[in-house]
Amino acid sequence: MKAIKIHEFGGPEVLKLEEVERPVPKSDEILVKVYACGVNPADYIVRQGGNELLKPLLKLPLGLGLDAAGEVEEMGIDVTGFKKGDEIYGVPNFLDGTYAEFISAKANQFALMPRNITFNEAGALPSCALMAWNGLYLGNVQAGQRVLIHGAAGGIGNLALQFAKSKGAYVIGTASEHNFDFLKQLGADEVIDYRNNDFVSLSNNIDVVFDASPVRDEDARMNMATTLKEGGIFVTVQIAYPFSNEFLEVLAKKHAEGKMIRRELDVTQSLTDIAKLIEAGKVKVVISKVYPLEKVGEAHLEIETKHVRGKIVLEIRK
């Protein structure tokens, strides 16, 4: 089978399309015939050698990719809940990668994909959808609350916006001006230009801030903290970017909490719940561009601009 592997860290040129042995699923795993997978900022971070958290875990050679959508090809003897041919979506075993024609992964990291979308759309979802879902859970977002989502046009942010609206929240999104209409179409109640870092009008007015941006910006983080109400919650996806003492002091004055995203919910159940929202028409999948597997280097160059609307997808097979 074909798969993308890297044997050294560096630019897109280190991504190599190779013939490798098809994996054999363990007793609690499924073999997935992959049709599509998402391209995420974490992929190029790993390709470059990782950040503070990832560096100790990266052993060459390795594969890339956090998402997969495809069909169940085989099942381990202990797997229940799936049958051969089921159309599924989910996340691989950590650092095994999904830029491949087949992957083996634990069955409890997958769920039946929404019945009303394509493999390409399903492949764009799992990792970002799970982070958005977990972020709103950590923020304890409720109907009627005011929620600020930073980086709302990105892969995580656009889903967090839609999930928050499905819960009945009033959602304010930050984005560049050319994405304003896009966010309003997704349901945003207000939109702010993130480049201005102008959150003065929201001061002490926000119940939950969800920082979904891949860009480290301490000024933006501090400014967003000032928008929180007394007892508010600040959630961020940037787990490799610790909260500064100054930031924590701002939160403490408001008796607010700061939380780093983490995967603590049941993956299969979360993906099943997300699928129901998509099937009900409450959430739509936003794809910026689809690349064939052999054009993975071009996909990485685009994701590295950090200005992608929604997701970039690799189409493994049609």
N, C-alpha and C positions, 0 to 999 in steps of 0.2 A: 504494500500500500504506500501511498505518497503522504509525506508529512513535512512540515517546516521544522528544521532544527537549527540551533546555533551552537557552534563549537568554540566561539570566542565572543567577548563582549565588544560592542561598538555600534556603528551606524547601521542603516538598513542593509548595507552590503553583506553583513554577517548572516542574514537570513537565507538559509539554503533549503531548497526543495529536494528531498531525498526519498529513496526507496527504503522503507524500514519494515521490520517484521510486524505483522498484525498482532495486537495484544490479546491475551487470553484472560477473560474475566475470572476473578477469584469468586469464592462461594457467595459473598455478599455484594457482588458487582454485576453490572450489565455491560455488554458490548454494544456500543452505540455506532450505528452507521451514520456518520455526520453529514448533514446537508449544508449547514451554515454555522458560522460563529461570529461573534462580535469582535471588534478591535477596540481595545481600551487603553487609557493612559498607562495603566500598570504594565501593559505589554512592552511598550518602549522603555519604560523604567527598568524592567528586567533585562531587556536586550542590551541596555547601556551598562549593566552591571549592578543595578539595584540601588535602593536607598538604605538608610541606616537600619531599618527593620529587616529588609530582604537580603542584604549582602551575606550574612552568615548562612543563609539557607540555599544559596544558589550554587549548584554543582554542575559543571559542564560535562558533556553536552546536555542540553535541555530543550524542551518544547515551549511554545508560547500559546496563550489563549485562555480566557476565563469562562467563556460561554460556549454552549453547543445546543443545536437543535437537530434532531434526526429521528431515526427509527431504532427500536430495539432489535438487535440482530441475534444476540444470545443472552442467556441469563445464568448466573451462578445458581448452585443447587439450593441456596438458602433464600433466594429472592422471591418475594411474593408481591402481588399488586400490579405486575406488568406481564404482558405476553409479547411474543415475537410479532413485530410489525407495528406495535404501538408507536404513535408519533409523540415524541417527548422533548422537553427542554430542561436545561439545568446547568450545573457547574461541574467541572472535572475534579478528580483528586488533585490536591494542591500541587502546583507546578508541573503536572503531567502535560498540560497544554491541550488545546483543541484545534490547532491549525493542522488537522490531519483527517484522513478519510475514515478512520475508525479510532475510537478511544474506549478504554474500559474505565469505569468509574463506579463508585458506590451508588447503589440503587436509591439510597435515601437522599441523594443530592439531585434527584430528577423528579419531574412530575409530568403528567399528560399536558401537552401544550394546548393553548386555546384553539378551539375548533374553527374559528373564523379568520385565522391569519396564516400566512405562508411560512415556510421554513426560514426564509431570510428574515422575516419579521420576528419569528420566535428566537432565532439565533442572536438577535440584537438585544434581547431582554435580560436574561437571567442575572448576571452579576450586578448590573446597574439597578434593575428592579428590586433585587434583594437589599441593596444598600439603601435605596430610597424607602423601601418598606420598613427596614430596621430603623432608619433615621426618624421616621414619623412615630414609630413605636417608642423609641427612646425619648422623643419629645412629647409623648402622650397627647398627640394632637386630637382635639375634640371639635365637634360642631360649634360654630360661632366664634372660634378663636381666630386671632389675627396671626398669620404665619408668614414670615419673610424667608424666601428661598433665594440664596445667592448662587449665581450661575444657573439660572432656571432654564436656559435654552440647551444646556448640555445633556449628555446621556443620562446622568442621575437626576439632574435638576428638573428636566421636563416631566419625568415620571413622578418625582416627588410632588410637583405642582398638581398633576392630575390626581394622584392619590389623596392629597390634602383636600382638593375640591370634592372628591367622592365622599369624604368624611364630613363635608359641610363647612369647612373652614373658609375664612376670607383670606385669599392668598395674594401676596405682593411678591413679584419676581424681579430680580436684577438681571440685566442683559445689556448688550450693546444696542444702540438705537435701531439698527436694521432688523433686530429680532422682536421689536415691540409688538407688531401686529401678529407675529407667530405665537407669542405667549398669550395674547388676548384670545386668539382662536382656540388655544388649549384651555382657556377658562380663567386666566389670571384676572384678578379684580383691579390691580394696579401694577404698573411696571416702572422701574427706576433704572437709569443709566448707571451701570456699575463703575464706569470710568470716572464719574464725578465723585464717587464715595460720599454722596450727599444724602445722608439718612436723617438730617436734622428734623424734617417734618414728621418722622416716625418716632421721635424721642419718647421713651417710656410708654410705647403704644403697642408693642409686639409681645405676644405670648410665647411664641417659639421661633427661633432663628435656625434655619437649616443651611449650613454652608456646604453646598454641593460643588463648589468650584475646584478644579484641579490646580489652581494657581495659588501659591503661597503669597499672602499679602497681609502683613500685620496691621497696617493702617485700616484696611477694610474690616478685618476681624474686630479691631477695637471699636470702630464706628458702628458696626452691627451690634456689638454688645450694649452700646448706649441706647439702642432702640427697645431693649427688653423692658417689660413691666417688672414690678416687684414680684420676685418668685418665678420669673420666666426661665426658659430652658434654651441653651445654645448647644446645637449638635453640629459636628463637623465630620466630613469624610476623610480629612487629612490626618490620619493616625500617625504619620511619620513627622508631624509638625506639632510638637508639644505646646501646650498653653504656656504663655509667658507669665511671670509673676505679676506684671502690670495688668495683663488681661484678667487674671484671676482676681485681682484686687477690684477691678470694675464690676465683675460678677458678684463678689462678696458684698459690695455696697448695696446691691439690689437683691440680696439673698437669692441670687439666681444660680442655676447649675450649669456646668459645662461638661459635655459628654462627647467622647470619641465614638465613632461608629464601630460596631462590632457585630459579628454574626452570632446572635444568641437565640434566634427563633428557629423553629423546625423548617428546614428548607423546602421539603415536599409540600407541607401545608401552606407555607407562604406562597410558593409558586402556584399552588392550586387556587388559593384565594385571589391572587393576581389574575390568573386565567379567567376567573368568573367575572371580574371587573371588565376585562377586555371583551369577553363574550357578550356582556351586557351593554357594550358600547360606551362605557364610562371612561375608558382609557384607550388611547390609540398609540401605535408604535411609530416613532419618527426615525426614518433612515435618511442619512445624508447622501451616502453613496455605497454602491455594492461593487466589490472588486473580486476577480477570480483569484484563486489561491496563488497562482504564479505571479500575481501583481502585488503581493503582500508588502513589498518594499515601498510601493507608492502609497499604500494604505497607511503605513507607518509615518511617512512624511506628512500626510494630511492630518493625522491625529495629533502630531507634534506641534501643529500650529496653535492648538488649544482654542480654536474658534469653530469647532464642528457643531452644527445644529443636530441634536439627536445623536444617532450612532452611525458608525462605519461598519460594514459587514463584509466578511469574506464568504463567498459562495463556493463551497467545497465541491458540490455536485448539484446537478439540476434534476 
